[in-house]
Amino acid sequence: AQQLGTPLSDQEYRQFFGSLRTARRASTACLLRALYGCQNPLVRRLDEYENHGVIPEGPICSEVPGTPFFPDFCTFAFYRCTRKKYFIKV
């Protein structure tokens, strides 16, 4: 069992993003995020699912070269959307 608030494993990421594999689906999820923000219930559910039930608070470390830290998960998720790097993980 994974600890609450921890990121998904590589296998779990493949499963999580399986329905978003096409750029069109991923960009639609990003559009929801842009329109309604991170507090939208659907966006929150996606973020919680991606992090084993708890959206991490505080600074986020990522695998993004040159941008290893983000102030919070919402900022990281917006970064993925704006850069169209939908499938990078923390």
C-alpha positions in Angstrom: 0.0 0.0 0.0 1.2 3.4 -0.9 1.5 6.2 1.6 -1.1 9.0 1.3 0.3 12.0 -0.6 3.1 10.1 -2.3 3.3 10.3 -6.1 2.2 7.3 -8.2 4.8 4.7 -9.3 5.8 4.5 -13.0 3.2 1.7 -13.5 0.5 3.7 -11.7 1.3 6.8 -13.9 0.9 4.7 -17.0 -2.5 3.6 -15.8 -3.5 7.0 -14.6 -2.6 8.7 -17.8 -3.9 5.9 -20.0 -7.2 7.7 -20.6 -5.3 10.9 -21.2 -2.7 9.5 -23.6 -3.8 11.6 -26.6 -2.8 15.2 -26.4 -6.4 16.2 -27.0 -7.6 14.5 -23.9 -4.7 15.8 -21.8 -5.3 19.3 -23.1 -9.0 19.0 -22.2 -8.0 18.2 -18.6 -5.6 21.2 -18.7 -8.4 23.4 -20.0 -10.6 22.5 -17.1 -7.7 23.3 -14.8 -7.2 26.7 -16.5 -10.9 27.6 -16.5 -11.8 26.4 -13.0 -8.5 26.2 -11.1 -7.2 23.7 -8.7 -10.1 24.0 -6.3 -12.6 22.6 -8.9 -13.9 19.2 -7.5 -13.1 17.3 -10.7 -9.6 18.8 -10.9 -9.1 18.0 -7.2 -10.2 14.4 -7.7 -7.6 14.0 -10.5 -4.9 15.6 -8.4 -5.8 13.4 -5.4 -5.8 10.3 -7.5 -2.5 11.1 -8.9 -1.1 11.4 -5.4 -2.7 8.4 -3.6 -5.6 10.4 -2.2 -3.9 13.5 -0.8 -2.7 16.5 -2.8 0.8 17.4 -1.5 1.2 20.7 0.3 4.3 22.8 0.2 7.2 22.6 -2.2 7.2 19.9 -4.9 10.3 18.3 -6.3 10.1 17.2 -9.9 11.9 15.3 -12.6 11.9 18.4 -14.8 15.4 19.3 -15.9 16.2 22.9 -14.9 13.1 23.3 -12.9 13.4 20.9 -10.0 11.1 22.7 -7.5 7.6 24.2 -7.6 5.9 26.0 -4.6 2.9 23.6 -4.7 1.3 20.8 -6.7 -1.1 23.2 -8.4 1.8 25.2 -9.8 3.5 22.0 -11.0 0.3 20.9 -12.7 -0.1 24.3 -14.4 3.5 24.1 -15.6 2.8 20.7 -17.2 -0.2 22.2 -19.0 1.4 25.4 -20.2 4.5 23.5 -21.5 2.3 20.7 -22.9 4.5 18.2 -21.0 1.4 16.4 -19.8 3.1 13.2 -18.6 6.0 14.4 -16.5 5.8 13.5 -12.8 6.9 14.8 -9.5 
